[in-house]
Amino acid sequence: MTQTVLHIDTSARRSASTSRDLSAQIVERLAPGRVLRRDLADPLPLIDERWIAANFTPEAQRDEGQRAEMALSDDLVQELKAADTLVIGLPIYNFSVPATLKAWIDLVARAGITFRYTEAGPEGLLTGKRAILAVTSGGTPVGSEIDFATGYLRHVLGFIGITDVQIVAADRMNVDPDAALKAADAALAQVAA
Ligand SMILES: Cc1cc2nc3c(=O)[nH]c(=O)nc-3n(C[C@H](O)[C@H](O)[C@H](O)COP(=O)(O)O)c2cc1C
């Protein structure tokens, strides 16, 4: 299948990064027709009061300044909408996701655009996509009760409609790197193009 992949890396390490190695291998395996790239080592701005005011102003009523305020968020949402598959390099930082990824989440979780509220509760609007997470950690076991990264990201992606989430993990790299990389290789082999 010719697909568009949105490839996001979040490790602050631009080289010698295991999550970057893994996310690149995943993208290669998917052999996409088109790759959209976001390297969040170039950090995104945090949302602020002006951004929130612009976001809650209906699009047709936004003034020029508010449209400019939303431009980056609009671009990030467009990339997300264009992607069939998201590949996210995700090192665990202080038991959670890197702050730069949280900044991305705050910019793409938009009521009426990527999710909406219904009488039955919130509904994700970005359906029909999948996500593959290349997760790394030093000592935190992925899926353990102190891993607040993968469960959180899985929830957020589900909240915007992406419920097909696969994890390729090289966790506990500081404990047993050989075992970690072997497990990641095995998980990688399960990724279907
Ligand atoms: C700022 C920072 C915070 C970290 N916090 C954790 C943590 O809470 N748990 C853990 O297991 N590893 C932690 N680590 C280790 C990284 O998750 C580990 O080195 C991982 O391989 C980094 O991925 P990368 O090689 O793609 O940069 C932390 C590393 C950094 C730089």
The ligand as a Gaussian input file, in Angstrom:
#p B3LYP/6-31G(d) Opt

LIG

0 1
 C       16.097000      14.066000      30.541000
 C       16.085000      12.570000      30.600000
 C       15.191000      11.936000      31.435000
 C       15.150000      10.545000      31.486000
 N       14.237000       9.932000      32.291000
 C       14.139000       8.590000      32.269000
 C       13.140000       7.912000      33.041000
 O       12.315000       8.496000      33.717000
 N       13.107000       6.557000      32.989000
 C       13.996000       5.843000      32.250000
 O       13.924000       4.626000      32.231000
 N       14.921000       6.461000      31.492000
 C       15.027000       7.803000      31.494000
 N       15.955000       8.413000      30.710000
 C       16.817000       7.587000      29.864000
 C       16.306000       7.527000      28.435000
 O       14.951000       7.144000      28.368000
 C       17.147000       6.524000      27.644000
 O       18.489000       6.947000      27.663000
 C       16.666000       6.399000      26.224000
 O       17.437000       5.437000      25.572000
 C       16.793000       7.709000      25.494000
 O       16.366000       7.549000      24.153000
 P       17.291000       8.092000      22.974000
 O       18.493000       7.171000      22.925000
 O       16.459000       7.991000      21.753000
 O       17.691000       9.500000      23.313000
 C       16.021000       9.789000      30.673000
 C       16.927000      10.450000      29.821000
 C       16.957000      11.818000      29.779000
 C       17.923000      12.501000      28.838000

